[in-house]
Amino acid sequence: MRTSSFPARWRYSAAKCSLLILIIVGAWSFSTASDDTKTAEKTVAGGDRSSSSDPVFVGAGDIASCDDLSGAYATAKLIEKIPGTVFAVGDLAYPGGTDEEFANCYGPTWGRFKDRTRPAPGNHEYNSLGASGYVHYFGAAVGDPKKEYYSYDLGQWHIIALNSECVQVGGCDATSEQAKWLQRDLADHPAGCTLAYFHRPLFSSGLAHGADPELKPLWEILYHAGVDVVINGHDHDYERFAPQDPSGKADPQHGIREFVVGSGGKNSHRVFGLPQPNSEARNADTYGVLKLVLHPTSYDWEFVPEQGKTFTDSGTGSCH
């Protein structure tokens, strides 16, 4: 029988080295896998909790001004890359909200997303009698064409689009038809998370328009029903408020977080006055959109700026 020409002690040493190499490689593989697992766990725990089942809600107000469409085109490029439901929170076609302005100014910019847009009217829509251009353009998406407020569900969230043009819609006080409808709608849809959007904000640090106290009765109804988020436009800027009650008192447990997102493209009124109480973030020189990911019991927000600008704002909130 032929035997190895290597001494026995060499063969023993070689076997020990092979075993040591196998142990090292195995330990490295386990460590790498563990690191990958930890990274994945950290991603989930660190706020990136979105999944294919969590709806995205994205948009802005104050969008297409026929004298200068550059801002509307800039924000439309952002919407192109973000799937989900689009909210358009008033003053969508300047200056008069006519049929021609919706066709020629809103149409080639944000009109590309018309099939996934849920609009709310602004004051410029009513520069045309009965917001006729708005109603003609969006059709059934506006709800009752004489009221233009409605609601729907998005994932596990209940979403409410209101009409903040109080004079045009018959008032916004507690006895108004819209307020009574809102109370019924909230009672009929006791969701764990609720969001409302309308053009004029109750709270705003914008110098051009600022806060509109006429909306306080609707805010009272929303607040007492446990609504989590309100989105507005009107001032042509971006502003985020901490959760607060209808009187403007900070209320981290039960308050509503308000976003003013009048950054859709209009090129005027982009100046702030003195910051209002509870204002946490402000910007008046960047067009952009607000993106919300609506989780079953929470939400993530992100202000997405136009190309070339650096202002951003992001965070996470829990539903009541």
N, C-alpha and C positions, 0 to 999 in steps of 0.2 A: 504494500500500500504506500502510495506516495504521501509524504507529509510536507507540510508547509516549511519553507526555508527560513521563515521568521522565527526568532526565539519566542517561547511561550509568553515571556513577560511583555514582549512587544504586542503580541496579539491581545493580551489582557488590557494593555493601555489603550489600544485602538478601540476596543469595545467600550471602555469607559468614556472615551471622547465622543463616540457616536451617541451613547446614551445621554451624555451631557448636552450635546447639540439638540437632540430631540426634546429634552426638557426645556431648554431655552426657547426654541421655536414655539413650542406649545404654550409656554407662559406668555410670550409676546403676542401670539394670536388671541389668547384669552383677554390680555390687557387691552388690545385694540378693540375687540368686540365690546368689552365693558365700557371703554371710552365712548364708543359709538352709541351704546345704550344710554349712557349718562347724558350725552349730548342731546339725544332725542327726548329724554325725560326733561332736560333743562329747557328745550324748545317749547314743550307743552306747558311746563310750569311757568315759563317766563313770559307768557302772554300770547304767543303765536298759536292760539287755540282754534283758529279757523279750520273748517273742514268743508267738504263739498256740500254738506247739508246745511251750512250756516249761510243765510242770505246776505248779500251785499247791497247796501243802500247808499247811493252816491249822487251828488248833485250840488246845486248852488242856485242863487237867484240873481236878478239884475244882469241880464245876459247880452242880448243882441241889440246893439245900437246902430241904426242904419248909417250914421255918419262916420262910424269907425268900428269895423267888425274884427279888428285884430285881436282884441281881448276874447271875444266869443270863439274865434277860431283856435286861440291858444288853449282855452279850457275844453273845447270839443276834442282836441288831440288827446287830452287826458282821459276823457270819458271813453274814447275809442279803445283804450287799453284796459279798462276796468269793467268787468262783467257785472251784471246785477240790475236791480231796479233803479231808475233814474228819477230823482225828485227835482222839479223845476219850480222854485218857490217865489214866483211872481216877478213882474216887470221883465217879461221875456222878449218883447219886441218894441223897441223905442223908435219914435217918441209917442206914437198914438195907439199902438196895439191894433193896427188896421189889418185887413185881410192881406194887403200888399206887403206890409212890413213883416207879417208872419211868413209869407211865402218867400220873400226876397232876402230877408235878413236872419230870421230865426231858422228858416228852412235849411239853408246850406250849411249851417253851423250845428246847432244842437238838434235840428230837425232830423238829422240822420239817425237819431236814437228815439224817434217818436213812438215806435212800437213798444218800447219798454219804459216810457216816461209817464209818470203820474204827476200832473201839474197842480199848482195852486195859483189863483189870480193875485195880481198886485194892482197898485193904483193906476199904472199906465195902461193896463188892460182896459180900464173903464174910461179912458179917453175916447174910446169907441163905444157908442151907446150899448149898454147891456153887456159890455165886454164881448161884442159880437165877433171880432176877429179871433179872439181866444177860443170862443165857443165853436166857431166854424172850423178852426184849425184842428182842435183836439177831439171834437165830436163827443162821443159817449164817455170818453175818459174823464170829462169834467164833472160827471154826475148830473144832477138836475141842472139844466142850462140856465135856470132862473135863480139858482142858489149857489151852485159851484162849490159845495162842500160835500164830502163823502168819506167813507172809510173802507179798509180792506185789511186782510191778514197777510203777513209776510213771514214765512216760517212759523215760529211760535210767538211772534210779535203781532200786536194790533196797531195799525197805522191809521192816523186820522189827518185828512187834509181839510183845513178850515179856510173860510173866506174872511180876511181881516179888513175888507173894505166895508166897514160897518154901516155907513149911510146907504150904500148901494144894496146891501143885503137885508136891510130892515132892522139894523141895530146889533150890538154885541152885548147888551146888558143881560142880566140874569133872567129877565122875562121874555127875551127875544126868541124868535122861532129857532134860530141857530143854537142858542144856549140850551133850549129845551131838547132839541135834537141831539146835541152833544151829551147831555145827561142820559138820555135813553140809550144812545149808542154805547157809552161806557158801561152802563148797567147790563146791556145785552152781550158785552164782550169782556168779561172779567179776566183778561189775559195777565200772565205773570209779568210781562214787559209791554209797555205801551209808549208810542212816540206820536207826537203831533207836529205838523208844520203848517205855517201860514206866513204871509209876507211881512207884515208890520210887527216889530218886536216890542214886548213890554219893557225890556231892558236893553239899552244900547248906549255906548259911549261915543257914538258917531256924532260929529258936530252938525252935519247937514240936517238930520232928522231926529236922532236920539230916541229916547224912550217914548212909548205911546200908551198912556194910562187908560185909554179907551178899551184896551185888550184885557184889563185886569179881571173883569167878571169871567171871561173864558178861562183865564189862568186859574182862577179860584176853583172852577169846576174840575179842571185838569189836575190841580194839586190835590184836592180832596179825594179824587179817584185814584191817586197813586201813580199818575203818569210819570215816566222817567226822563224823557228827553223832549225838548221843543226846539225846532229849527225855524229860523226866520231869515229875511233878507232886508231890503229897503235901504239901509246905509250900505254904501258900496265898499265894504271892507270885510274882514274876518275878525270875529271876537268870540271867545269862549268864557262862559260864566261857571262858577262853582254852583252846586245845587243850592237853591234858595226857594223861599216861599213867595207868594204873590206880592208881599210887601217889601221884598228885597232883603229879607233877613236870611243870613246863611243858615242852611238846614241840611247838614250832611246826611242825615238819616232818611228824611222824607222829601227833601227838596227836589225841584226839577232842574236839570242841567240844560241851559240854553246855549245854542250856537247861533250867531248871526253870520250868515254866509252869503253876503251880497257881493261876492267876489267873482261872479260868473263872466264878467267881460265889460261892463259899463265903465267908461273912462272918466267919470266925474264924481264929486262928493266923496273923495277918498281922503278925508281928514278926520282925526279924532279930537274930541274935546277932553275935558277932565275924565279920567277913568271912573266909571260907576263902581259902587261897592260890589265885591265878589267877582269883578272882572279878572280873569286869570291869564288870558293870552289875547294879544291884539296885533293886527297888521293891516296897513292900508296902502301898501305899494306892490302887492302881489296878487295877480289873478290866480284862481285855483278852485278846487272842489273839495268838499268834505266827503270822505269815505267812511262809512260805518259798517262793521261786520256784526251782525245781530246774532249773538249766541242765545241759547235757551234761557239763561238767567243773567246775562251780562252783555256788554257791548264794547267793542274797540273802536276808537275814532282816530282818524288821520287826516290832516289837511295836506292835500297833494298840490304842490305849487306848479305854476306854468314852467315850461322849460327855460332854464337859465337863471331861475330865482332859487334862493336857498332857504327861505322861511318855511318851517314845518311846525306842526303841533300834533302830538299824538298822546294817547293814553287809554285807559280802560276804566269802565264804570260798571257797577252792579245794579241790577234791577231791585226795586223795593221788595 
